[in-house]
């Protein structure tokens, strides 16, 4: 590194010096003391101004353009190293006054960097470059070969899970049909926003789309009670059952203590006589019991839909 140009020897680490210089301008205390002393005299524009192309251009312009106060066609005097640069003007016999810049640039030759500071700067740049993380090649582990890929273990299902299995097995014998209808949902979305804004200002809570769709099912079952019927047998012969109540089952996904999950389907009893506020309270009560682990067998019994 030469004393005339302290920025030329950074090489590939020049970006690091520029980045630290920006940190110095925003918060000088974030750098080490040696860097602070270095950046007090650091000028990032000196490397560009001292490049060969710029120097050649400056020499050409100073040779071809006449100097203020010199006769046309005369040879301009040789500028001194310590003196301020003379601004070239158009060829004219009348001198032109050049305003002084707000912040005069200090020539590089007038502020030489000490040898000790230069070596310390190089050491800091080298140390920071060595600290930069280098991505390592990923270690690819071989795929294990399973000796018994079909190995498994079985454990019996008891309690509520066993009742769910029995109900699912029984449902396989029930004739089913699917009917799809497309209905506009804009009014439902707007009404849900109105209801939730009211609850937020008053008692709290929230109405979900599941609440609204479930209550719409209840209203439909009131108008079409045959959709609440079930299949059964009388003396071994097929029969149809007509429940006295609408007991709506709701699926609740719960996390167990060991991290696994389970799906429970308790039911809300007597939905045929509930308004929306009563249904919402009964719905939240069943969900609260499921999350607290206080559901009983009666909560699962009697589900009709």
Secondary structure, DSSP 8 states (H G I E B T S, - for coil): --SS-TTTT-GGGHHHHHHHHHHHHH-GGGS-HHHHHHHHS--TTHHHHTSHHHHHHHHHHHHHS--TTS-TT-------SSS-------S-SS-------SS----GGGS---HHHHHHHHHHHHHHHHHS--------------S-TT--------THHHHHHHHHHHHTTS-----------HHHHHHHHHHHHHHHHTT-----HHHHHHHHHHHHHHH-GGGG-EEEEETTEEEEE--SS--EEEEEEEE-TTS-EEEEEEEES-GGG--HHHHHHHHHHHHHHHHHT---HHHHTT---
